[in-house]
Amino acid sequence: MIHGFLFKLSLALFLGLLIGIDRQLRNKPLGVKTSMIISVASCLITIVSIEAVNRYSAPGHTNMDPMRLAAQIVSGVGFLGAGVILRRGDDVISGLTTASMVWAASGLGIAVGAGFYWESLTAMLMIILAINVFPFLVKRLGPSSLRDRDMAIRVIVDQDQDLNHIFKQIKGQDLQVRRVKIKDTPDGHQQLEMIVVSADERYTTDVYMALKSIPHILSAEVQSR
């Protein structure tokens, strides 16, 4: 009994550790400590939920659900996942993968607590492959459009300049424009905010220097996604 309890918690701790290491190597909000706590706590609640039926139900007739507590973990962990989803100033949503990893750490803990050891180990391997290996293969072997990346650029244009001409020059820098926002600045200049698509191998600094070389652009800001 004690050995099985320790084994389950230790395995859940190890799987949570792997998820945490992956996120921390990528400088994501979910770290090693958080993922281990989620996984171990989920495993513990699952063990308690299952063992409570054996301990407190009457022999031969029980209406207790052995997974009742475990079912509440999924909804409870949703609050943690929502906390790592961020909305940046350029309307980009980030943190969805990390939020799914929070949910995955909980799921692995539940699986281990319920005694599905090989299933949880297999799922852990597939999660690691899905995060680190498959995206690389898809980008390398898939269509060339998958190797492009989005950039958010913001340029300040000198006042009374032809924006259509500036816009055409920006597109002439091998940049595909997806979205454009134009507004006036308080000092009388014009500001262009764009989401552009660039080749993945092109450096952000190259795009910045290309924008700065366009006449009548006073300042430029480039942010990779």
PyRosetta script that sets phi, psi and omega in degrees:
from pyrosetta import init, pose_from_sequence

init()
pose = pose_from_sequence("MIHGFLFKLSLALFLGLLIGIDRQLRNKPLGVKTSMIISVASCLITIVSIEAVNRYSAPGHTNMDPMRLAAQIVSGVGFLGAGVILRRGDDVISGLTTASMVWAASGLGIAVGAGFYWESLTAMLMIILAINVFPFLVKRLGPSSLRDRDMAIRVIVDQDQDLNHIFKQIKGQDLQVRRVKIKDTPDGHQQLEMIVVSADERYTTDVYMALKSIPHILSAEVQSR")
pose.set_psi(1, -53.8)
pose.set_omega(1, -179.2)
pose.set_phi(2, -65.8)
pose.set_psi(2, -41.4)
pose.set_omega(2, -178.5)
pose.set_phi(3, -64.5)
pose.set_psi(3, -41.8)
pose.set_omega(3, 178.3)
pose.set_phi(4, -64.4)
pose.set_psi(4, -38.1)
pose.set_omega(4, 177.9)
pose.set_phi(5, -62.7)
pose.set_psi(5, -46.2)
pose.set_omega(5, -179.8)
pose.set_phi(6, -66.4)
pose.set_psi(6, -38.8)
pose.set_omega(6, -179.9)
pose.set_phi(7, -63.3)
pose.set_psi(7, -43.5)
pose.set_omega(7, -179.4)
pose.set_phi(8, -63.1)
pose.set_psi(8, -47.5)
pose.set_omega(8, -179.4)
pose.set_phi(9, -65.4)
pose.set_psi(9, -37.8)
pose.set_omega(9, 179.7)
pose.set_phi(10, -66.4)
pose.set_psi(10, -42.2)
pose.set_omega(10, 178.7)
pose.set_phi(11, -65.3)
pose.set_psi(11, -41.9)
pose.set_omega(11, 177.1)
pose.set_phi(12, -62.1)
pose.set_psi(12, -40.1)
pose.set_omega(12, 177.8)
pose.set_phi(13, -61.9)
pose.set_psi(13, -42.4)
pose.set_omega(13, -179.3)
pose.set_phi(14, -65.4)
pose.set_psi(14, -44.0)
pose.set_omega(14, 179.8)
pose.set_phi(15, -66.4)
pose.set_psi(15, -39.0)
pose.set_omega(15, 175.3)
pose.set_phi(16, -64.3)
pose.set_psi(16, -35.5)
pose.set_omega(16, 177.2)
pose.set_phi(17, -61.6)
pose.set_psi(17, -42.8)
pose.set_omega(17, -179.6)
pose.set_phi(18, -63.0)
pose.set_psi(18, -43.3)
pose.set_omega(18, 178.4)
pose.set_phi(19, -64.0)
pose.set_psi(19, -43.2)
pose.set_omega(19, -179.7)
pose.set_phi(20, -63.1)
pose.set_psi(20, -39.8)
pose.set_omega(20, 178.7)
pose.set_phi(21, -63.1)
pose.set_psi(21, -43.3)
pose.set_omega(21, 179.2)
pose.set_phi(22, -59.8)
pose.set_psi(22, -45.3)
pose.set_omega(22, -179.1)
pose.set_phi(23, -69.1)
pose.set_psi(23, -38.0)
pose.set_omega(23, -177.3)
pose.set_phi(24, -71.0)
pose.set_psi(24, -34.8)
pose.set_omega(24, 176.6)
pose.set_phi(25, -63.1)
pose.set_psi(25, -25.8)
pose.set_omega(25, 179.5)
pose.set_phi(26, -98.0)
pose.set_psi(26, 8.8)
pose.set_omega(26, 178.6)
pose.set_phi(27, 56.7)
pose.set_psi(27, 44.5)
pose.set_omega(27, 179.4)
pose.set_phi(28, -98.5)
pose.set_psi(28, 161.6)
pose.set_omega(28, -176.2)
pose.set_phi(29, -60.0)
pose.set_psi(29, -32.9)
pose.set_omega(29, -179.1)
pose.set_phi(30, -79.1)
pose.set_psi(30, 115.4)
pose.set_omega(30, -178.2)
pose.set_phi(31, -103.9)
pose.set_psi(31, -173.9)
pose.set_omega(31, -177.1)
pose.set_phi(32, -64.1)
pose.set_psi(32, -47.6)
pose.set_omega(32, -176.2)
pose.set_phi(33, -62.4)
pose.set_psi(33, -44.5)
pose.set_omega(33, -177.5)
pose.set_phi(34, -63.9)
pose.set_psi(34, -46.7)
pose.set_omega(34, -177.6)
pose.set_phi(35, -65.9)
pose.set_psi(35, -37.3)
pose.set_omega(35, 178.3)
pose.set_phi(36, -66.9)
pose.set_psi(36, -41.5)
pose.set_omega(36, 178.8)
pose.set_phi(37, -62.6)
pose.set_psi(37, -44.0)
pose.set_omega(37, 179.7)
pose.set_phi(38, -60.9)
pose.set_psi(38, -46.7)
pose.set_omega(38, -176.4)
pose.set_phi(39, -66.4)
pose.set_psi(39, -46.0)
pose.set_omega(39, -178.4)
pose.set_phi(40, -67.6)
pose.set_psi(40, -43.5)
pose.set_omega(40, -180.0)
pose.set_phi(41, -63.6)
pose.set_psi(41, -40.2)
pose.set_omega(41, 177.5)
pose.set_phi(42, -63.6)
pose.set_psi(42, -40.6)
pose.set_omega(42, 177.6)
pose.set_phi(43, -63.2)
pose.set_psi(43, -44.5)
pose.set_omega(43, -179.6)
pose.set_phi(44, -61.7)
pose.set_psi(44, -46.0)
pose.set_omega(44, -179.7)
pose.set_phi(45, -63.0)
pose.set_psi(45, -38.3)
pose.set_omega(45, 178.1)
pose.set_phi(46, -65.0)
pose.set_psi(46, -42.9)
pose.set_omega(46, 178.1)
pose.set_phi(47, -61.1)
pose.set_psi(47, -46.7)
pose.set_omega(47, 179.5)
pose.set_phi(48, -60.7)
pose.set_psi(48, -42.0)
pose.set_omega(48, -178.7)
pose.set_phi(49, -62.7)
pose.set_psi(49, -41.9)
pose.set_omega(49, -179.1)
pose.set_phi(50, -73.1)
pose.set_psi(50, -46.7)
pose.set_omega(50, -176.6)
pose.set_phi(51, -69.3)
pose.set_psi(51, -26.2)
pose.set_omega(51, 179.7)
pose.set_phi(52, -63.8)
pose.set_psi(52, -32.8)
pose.set_omega(52, 178.0)
pose.set_phi(53, -64.6)
pose.set_psi(53, -46.0)
pose.set_omega(53, -179.7)
pose.set_phi(54, -66.5)
pose.set_psi(54, -31.9)
pose.set_omega(54, -174.0)
pose.set_phi(55, -85.7)
pose.set_psi(55, -36.7)
pose.set_omega(55, -169.8)
pose.set_phi(56, -113.3)
pose.set_psi(56, -8.6)
pose.set_omega(56, 179.1)
pose.set_phi(57, -83.6)
pose.set_psi(57, 151.1)
pose.set_omega(57, 178.6)
pose.set_phi(58, -77.6)
pose.set_psi(58, 138.7)
pose.set_omega(58, -178.6)
pose.set_phi(59, -59.5)
pose.set_psi(59, 132.8)
pose.set_omega(59, 174.0)
pose.set_phi(60, 87.9)
pose.set_psi(60, -22.0)
pose.set_omega(60, 178.8)
pose.set_phi(61, -150.1)
pose.set_psi(61, 107.7)
pose.set_omega(61, 179.0)
pose.set_phi(62, -138.1)
pose.set_psi(62, 140.4)
pose.set_omega(62, 174.8)
pose.set_phi(63, -112.9)
pose.set_psi(63, 19.5)
pose.set_omega(63, 179.8)
pose.set_phi(64, -85.4)
pose.set_psi(64, 136.8)
pose.set_omega(64, 178.6)
pose.set_phi(65, -93.2)
pose.set_psi(65, 118.2)
pose.set_omega(65, -177.2)
pose.set_phi(66, -66.4)
pose.set_psi(66, -15.5)
pose.set_omega(66, -179.0)
pose.set_phi(67, -113.0)
pose.set_psi(67, 18.3)
pose.set_omega(67, -176.8)
pose.set_phi(68, -63.7)
pose.set_psi(68, -48.3)
pose.set_omega(68, 179.4)
pose.set_phi(69, -65.4)
pose.set_psi(69, -40.1)
pose.set_omega(69, -179.4)
pose.set_phi(70, -62.0)
pose.set_psi(70, -33.0)
pose.set_omega(70, -179.8)
pose.set_phi(71, -65.3)
pose.set_psi(71, -27.9)
pose.set_omega(71, 179.8)
pose.set_phi(72, -78.9)
pose.set_psi(72, -15.9)
pose.set_omega(72, -179.2)
pose.set_phi(73, -64.1)
pose.set_psi(73, -42.7)
pose.set_omega(73, -174.9)
pose.set_phi(74, -59.8)
pose.set_psi(74, -45.7)
pose.set_omega(74, 179.5)
pose.set_phi(75, -70.6)
pose.set_psi(75, -35.6)
pose.set_omega(75, 179.7)
pose.set_phi(76, -67.6)
pose.set_psi(76, -38.6)
pose.set_omega(76, -180.0)
pose.set_phi(77, -68.7)
pose.set_psi(77, -21.7)
pose.set_omega(77, 178.0)
pose.set_phi(78, -57.4)
pose.set_psi(78, -31.6)
pose.set_omega(78, 177.7)
pose.set_phi(79, -67.2)
pose.set_psi(79, -38.4)
pose.set_omega(79, 176.9)
pose.set_phi(80, -66.1)
pose.set_psi(80, -42.4)
pose.set_omega(80, 179.3)
pose.set_phi(81, -61.8)
pose.set_psi(81, -38.9)
pose.set_omega(81, 179.3)
pose.set_phi(82, -64.7)
pose.set_psi(82, -26.9)
pose.set_omega(82, -177.7)
pose.set_phi(83, -71.6)
pose.set_psi(83, -18.5)
pose.set_omega(83, -179.0)
pose.set_phi(84, -102.4)
pose.set_psi(84, 0.5)
pose.set_omega(84, 176.3)
pose.set_phi(85, -88.1)
pose.set_psi(85, 121.4)
pose.set_omega(85, -173.4)
pose.set_phi(86, -116.5)
pose.set_psi(86, 145.3)
pose.set_omega(86, 173.2)
pose.set_phi(87, -113.9)
pose.set_psi(87, 112.3)
pose.set_omega(87, -178.0)
pose.set_phi(88, -80.4)
pose.set_psi(88, 171.0)
pose.set_omega(88, -176.0)
pose.set_phi(89, -63.9)
pose.set_psi(89, -23.7)
pose.set_omega(89, -179.7)
pose.set_phi(90, -94.8)
pose.set_psi(90, 25.8)
pose.set_omega(90, 175.9)
pose.set_phi(91, 66.0)
pose.set_psi(91, 21.8)
pose.set_omega(91, 177.5)
pose.set_phi(92, -94.7)
pose.set_psi(92, 132.3)
pose.set_omega(92, 177.8)
pose.set_phi(93, -94.5)
pose.set_psi(93, 126.2)
pose.set_omega(93, 178.2)
pose.set_phi(94, -128.8)
pose.set_psi(94, 161.5)
pose.set_omega(94, 178.0)
pose.set_phi(95, 96.7)
pose.set_psi(95, 3.0)
pose.set_omega(95, -178.7)
pose.set_phi(96, -66.2)
pose.set_psi(96, -38.8)
pose.set_omega(96, 178.2)
pose.set_phi(97, -65.5)
pose.set_psi(97, -42.2)
pose.set_omega(97, 178.3)
pose.set_phi(98, -63.9)
pose.set_psi(98, -39.6)
pose.set_omega(98, 177.7)
pose.set_phi(99, -62.3)
pose.set_psi(99, -39.4)
pose.set_omega(99, 177.9)
pose.set_phi(100, -68.2)
pose.set_psi(100, -30.2)
pose.set_omega(100, 177.4)
pose.set_phi(101, -70.5)
pose.set_psi(101, -33.8)
pose.set_omega(101, 173.5)
pose.set_phi(102, -59.5)
pose.set_psi(102, -47.7)
pose.set_omega(102, 179.7)
pose.set_phi(103, -63.9)
pose.set_psi(103, -38.4)
pose.set_omega(103, 179.7)
pose.set_phi(104, -65.9)
pose.set_psi(104, -41.1)
pose.set_omega(104, 178.3)
pose.set_phi(105, -60.5)
pose.set_psi(105, -39.5)
pose.set_omega(105, 176.8)
pose.set_phi(106, -65.1)
pose.set_psi(106, -44.5)
pose.set_omega(106, 179.3)
pose.set_phi(107, -61.8)
pose.set_psi(107, -39.0)
pose.set_omega(107, 178.1)
pose.set_phi(108, -65.6)
pose.set_psi(108, -39.7)
pose.set_omega(108, 177.5)
pose.set_phi(109, -62.8)
pose.set_psi(109, -40.7)
pose.set_omega(109, 178.0)
pose.set_phi(110, -63.6)
pose.set_psi(110, -44.2)
pose.set_omega(110, -178.6)
pose.set_phi(111, -62.4)
pose.set_psi(111, -43.3)
pose.set_omega(111, 179.4)
pose.set_phi(112, -66.5)
pose.set_psi(112, -43.3)
pose.set_omega(112, 179.5)
pose.set_phi(113, -61.2)
pose.set_psi(113, -31.7)
pose.set_omega(113, 179.1)
pose.set_phi(114, -84.2)
pose.set_psi(114, -3.6)
pose.set_omega(114, 176.0)
pose.set_phi(115, 94.0)
pose.set_psi(115, 11.7)
pose.set_omega(115, 179.4)
pose.set_phi(116, -93.5)
pose.set_psi(116, 78.1)
pose.set_omega(116, -172.1)
pose.set_phi(117, -72.5)
pose.set_psi(117, -52.9)
pose.set_omega(117, -177.6)
pose.set_phi(118, -66.0)
pose.set_psi(118, -35.2)
pose.set_omega(118, 178.2)
pose.set_phi(119, -63.5)
pose.set_psi(119, -41.0)
pose.set_omega(119, -179.6)
pose.set_phi(120, -69.9)
pose.set_psi(120, -38.4)
pose.set_omega(120, 177.5)
pose.set_phi(121, -65.6)
pose.set_psi(121, -41.0)
pose.set_omega(121, 177.4)
pose.set_phi(122, -64.1)
pose.set_psi(122, -42.3)
pose.set_omega(122, 178.4)
pose.set_phi(123, -63.1)
pose.set_psi(123, -39.6)
pose.set_omega(123, 179.3)
pose.set_phi(124, -61.8)
pose.set_psi(124, -43.8)
pose.set_omega(124, 178.6)
pose.set_phi(125, -61.9)
pose.set_psi(125, -42.4)
pose.set_omega(125, -179.8)
pose.set_phi(126, -66.8)
pose.set_psi(126, -37.0)
pose.set_omega(126, 178.3)
pose.set_phi(127, -63.2)
pose.set_psi(127, -45.2)
pose.set_omega(127, 179.0)
pose.set_phi(128, -62.3)
pose.set_psi(128, -41.4)
pose.set_omega(128, 177.9)
pose.set_phi(129, -64.5)
pose.set_psi(129, -41.2)
pose.set_omega(129, -178.9)
pose.set_phi(130, -64.8)
pose.set_psi(130, -31.7)
pose.set_omega(130, -177.0)
pose.set_phi(131, -85.5)
pose.set_psi(131, -39.5)
pose.set_omega(131, -168.7)
pose.set_phi(132, -108.9)
pose.set_psi(132, -30.0)
pose.set_omega(132, -170.9)
pose.set_phi(133, -104.1)
pose.set_psi(133, -53.5)
pose.set_omega(133, -174.8)
pose.set_phi(134, -59.9)
pose.set_psi(134, -43.2)
pose.set_omega(134, 177.8)
pose.set_phi(135, -59.3)
pose.set_psi(135, -37.0)
pose.set_omega(135, 178.0)
pose.set_phi(136, -64.2)
pose.set_psi(136, -44.1)
pose.set_omega(136, -179.5)
pose.set_phi(137, -66.4)
pose.set_psi(137, -40.4)
pose.set_omega(137, -179.8)
pose.set_phi(138, -63.7)
pose.set_psi(138, -41.6)
pose.set_omega(138, -179.9)
pose.set_phi(139, -67.2)
pose.set_psi(139, -36.5)
pose.set_omega(139, -177.5)
pose.set_phi(140, -79.9)
pose.set_psi(140, -36.2)
pose.set_omega(140, -173.3)
pose.set_phi(141, -102.8)
pose.set_psi(141, -14.5)
pose.set_omega(141, -177.2)
pose.set_phi(142, -85.7)
pose.set_psi(142, -170.3)
pose.set_omega(142, 179.1)
pose.set_phi(143, -59.2)
pose.set_psi(143, 154.4)
pose.set_omega(143, -177.2)
pose.set_phi(144, -63.5)
pose.set_psi(144, -26.5)
pose.set_omega(144, -180.0)
pose.set_phi(145, -63.5)
pose.set_psi(145, -24.4)
pose.set_omega(145, 178.6)
pose.set_phi(146, -72.1)
pose.set_psi(146, -15.9)
pose.set_omega(146, 179.8)
pose.set_phi(147, -93.2)
pose.set_psi(147, 1.2)
pose.set_omega(147, 175.3)
pose.set_phi(148, -82.6)
pose.set_psi(148, 162.3)
pose.set_omega(148, 177.1)
pose.set_phi(149, -139.1)
pose.set_psi(149, 152.7)
pose.set_omega(149, -179.9)
pose.set_phi(150, -87.0)
pose.set_psi(150, 147.0)
pose.set_omega(150, 173.7)
pose.set_phi(151, -133.6)
pose.set_psi(151, 140.8)
pose.set_omega(151, 173.0)
pose.set_phi(152, -100.5)
pose.set_psi(152, 121.7)
pose.set_omega(152, -179.7)
pose.set_phi(153, -120.8)
pose.set_psi(153, 148.6)
pose.set_omega(153, 177.5)
pose.set_phi(154, -137.5)
pose.set_psi(154, 121.7)
pose.set_omega(154, -179.1)
pose.set_phi(155, -125.5)
pose.set_psi(155, 144.2)
pose.set_omega(155, 174.6)
pose.set_phi(156, -104.3)
pose.set_psi(156, 123.5)
pose.set_omega(156, -176.8)
pose.set_phi(157, -106.1)
pose.set_psi(157, 140.6)
pose.set_omega(157, 177.8)
pose.set_phi(158, -57.8)
pose.set_psi(158, 145.2)
pose.set_omega(158, -175.0)
pose.set_phi(159, -64.1)
pose.set_psi(159, 151.1)
pose.set_omega(159, 177.8)
pose.set_phi(160, 63.9)
pose.set_psi(160, 25.9)
pose.set_omega(160, 175.9)
pose.set_phi(161, -97.8)
pose.set_psi(161, 154.8)
pose.set_omega(161, 179.5)
pose.set_phi(162, -75.1)
pose.set_psi(162, 107.8)
pose.set_omega(162, -177.7)
pose.set_phi(163, -67.6)
pose.set_psi(163, -31.3)
pose.set_omega(163, 177.7)
pose.set_phi(164, -61.7)
pose.set_psi(164, -40.3)
pose.set_omega(164, 179.2)
pose.set_phi(165, -66.8)
pose.set_psi(165, -42.9)
pose.set_omega(165, 177.9)
pose.set_phi(166, -62.4)
pose.set_psi(166, -43.2)
pose.set_omega(166, -179.4)
pose.set_phi(167, -61.1)
pose.set_psi(167, -42.8)
pose.set_omega(167, 179.2)
pose.set_phi(168, -65.5)
pose.set_psi(168, -36.1)
pose.set_omega(168, 178.8)
pose.set_phi(169, -68.4)
pose.set_psi(169, -36.0)
pose.set_omega(169, 176.7)
pose.set_phi(170, -65.1)
pose.set_psi(170, -44.1)
pose.set_omega(170, 177.8)
pose.set_phi(171, -64.2)
pose.set_psi(171, -27.2)
pose.set_omega(171, 178.8)
pose.set_phi(172, -73.1)
pose.set_psi(172, -4.2)
pose.set_omega(172, 178.0)
pose.set_phi(173, -92.8)
pose.set_psi(173, 30.6)
pose.set_omega(173, -178.4)
pose.set_phi(174, 58.7)
pose.set_psi(174, 41.2)
pose.set_omega(174, 178.0)
pose.set_phi(175, -121.1)
pose.set_psi(175, 129.7)
pose.set_omega(175, 176.9)
pose.set_phi(176, -96.5)
pose.set_psi(176, 119.5)
pose.set_omega(176, -175.4)
pose.set_phi(177, -87.2)
pose.set_psi(177, 128.2)
pose.set_omega(177, 178.5)
pose.set_phi(178, -103.5)
pose.set_psi(178, -35.2)
pose.set_omega(178, -176.7)
pose.set_phi(179, -148.8)
pose.set_psi(179, 142.9)
pose.set_omega(179, -177.4)
pose.set_phi(180, -132.7)
pose.set_psi(180, 138.8)
pose.set_omega(180, 173.5)
pose.set_phi(181, -133.4)
pose.set_psi(181, 128.8)
pose.set_omega(181, -177.1)
pose.set_phi(182, -120.5)
pose.set_psi(182, 135.0)
pose.set_omega(182, 175.5)
pose.set_phi(183, -154.5)
pose.set_psi(183, 160.7)
pose.set_omega(183, 177.3)
pose.set_phi(184, -87.6)
pose.set_psi(184, 145.8)
pose.set_omega(184, 176.3)
pose.set_phi(185, -94.4)
pose.set_psi(185, 160.7)
pose.set_omega(185, -178.8)
pose.set_phi(186, -60.1)
pose.set_psi(186, -25.8)
pose.set_omega(186, -178.1)
pose.set_phi(187, -91.8)
pose.set_psi(187, 12.6)
pose.set_omega(187, 173.7)
pose.set_phi(188, 92.8)
pose.set_psi(188, -1.1)
pose.set_omega(188, 177.9)
pose.set_phi(189, -85.7)
pose.set_psi(189, 179.4)
pose.set_omega(189, 179.7)
pose.set_phi(190, -118.4)
pose.set_psi(190, 139.4)
pose.set_omega(190, -176.8)
pose.set_phi(191, -119.6)
pose.set_psi(191, 129.8)
pose.set_omega(191, 175.9)
pose.set_phi(192, -109.9)
pose.set_psi(192, 125.1)
pose.set_omega(192, 174.1)
pose.set_phi(193, -115.9)
pose.set_psi(193, 126.1)
pose.set_omega(193, -174.7)
pose.set_phi(194, -135.3)
pose.set_psi(194, 150.5)
pose.set_omega(194, 165.3)
pose.set_phi(195, -106.8)
pose.set_psi(195, 116.1)
pose.set_omega(195, -176.5)
pose.set_phi(196, -119.3)
pose.set_psi(196, 159.8)
pose.set_omega(196, 178.5)
pose.set_phi(197, -112.0)
pose.set_psi(197, 129.1)
pose.set_omega(197, -179.9)
pose.set_phi(198, -130.2)
pose.set_psi(198, 157.6)
pose.set_omega(198, 176.1)
pose.set_phi(199, -61.7)
pose.set_psi(199, 142.4)
pose.set_omega(199, -174.7)
pose.set_phi(200, -62.5)
pose.set_psi(200, -31.8)
pose.set_omega(200, -176.7)
pose.set_phi(201, -81.9)
pose.set_psi(201, -5.8)
pose.set_omega(201, -179.7)
pose.set_phi(202, -82.4)
pose.set_psi(202, 130.6)
pose.set_omega(202, -177.5)
pose.set_phi(203, -72.5)
pose.set_psi(203, 148.7)
pose.set_omega(203, 176.2)
pose.set_phi(204, -62.7)
pose.set_psi(204, -35.7)
pose.set_omega(204, 178.9)
pose.set_phi(205, -64.2)
pose.set_psi(205, -33.9)
pose.set_omega(205, 177.4)
pose.set_phi(206, -64.1)
pose.set_psi(206, -42.2)
pose.set_omega(206, 178.2)
pose.set_phi(207, -64.2)
pose.set_psi(207, -41.7)
pose.set_omega(207, 179.7)
pose.set_phi(208, -61.0)
pose.set_psi(208, -48.1)
pose.set_omega(208, -179.2)
pose.set_phi(209, -65.3)
pose.set_psi(209, -35.1)
pose.set_omega(209, 178.0)
pose.set_phi(210, -64.8)
pose.set_psi(210, -39.7)
pose.set_omega(210, 178.1)
pose.set_phi(211, -68.3)
pose.set_psi(211, -39.8)
pose.set_omega(211, -179.4)
pose.set_phi(212, -66.0)
pose.set_psi(212, -24.7)
pose.set_omega(212, -178.4)
pose.set_phi(213, -79.0)
pose.set_psi(213, -11.8)
pose.set_omega(213, -179.3)
pose.set_phi(214, -76.3)
pose.set_psi(214, 128.7)
pose.set_omega(214, -179.3)
pose.set_phi(215, -60.0)
pose.set_psi(215, 145.8)
pose.set_omega(215, 175.5)
pose.set_phi(216, 74.8)
pose.set_psi(216, 4.0)
pose.set_omega(216, 170.9)
pose.set_phi(217, -91.5)
pose.set_psi(217, 115.0)
pose.set_omega(217, -174.6)
pose.set_phi(218, -81.1)
pose.set_psi(218, -36.7)
pose.set_omega(218, 179.9)
pose.set_phi(219, -151.9)
pose.set_psi(219, 154.8)
pose.set_omega(219, -178.7)
pose.set_phi(220, -139.7)
pose.set_psi(220, 146.8)
pose.set_omega(220, 176.4)
pose.set_phi(221, -136.7)
pose.set_psi(221, 129.2)
pose.set_omega(221, -178.0)
pose.set_phi(222, -126.4)
pose.set_psi(222, 132.9)
pose.set_omega(222, 178.5)
pose.set_phi(223, -131.4)
pose.set_psi(223, 122.4)
pose.set_omega(223, 176.8)
pose.set_phi(224, -79.0)
pose.set_psi(224, 154.9)
pose.set_omega(224, 179.8)
pose.set_phi(225, -116.7)
pose.dump_pdb("model.pdb")
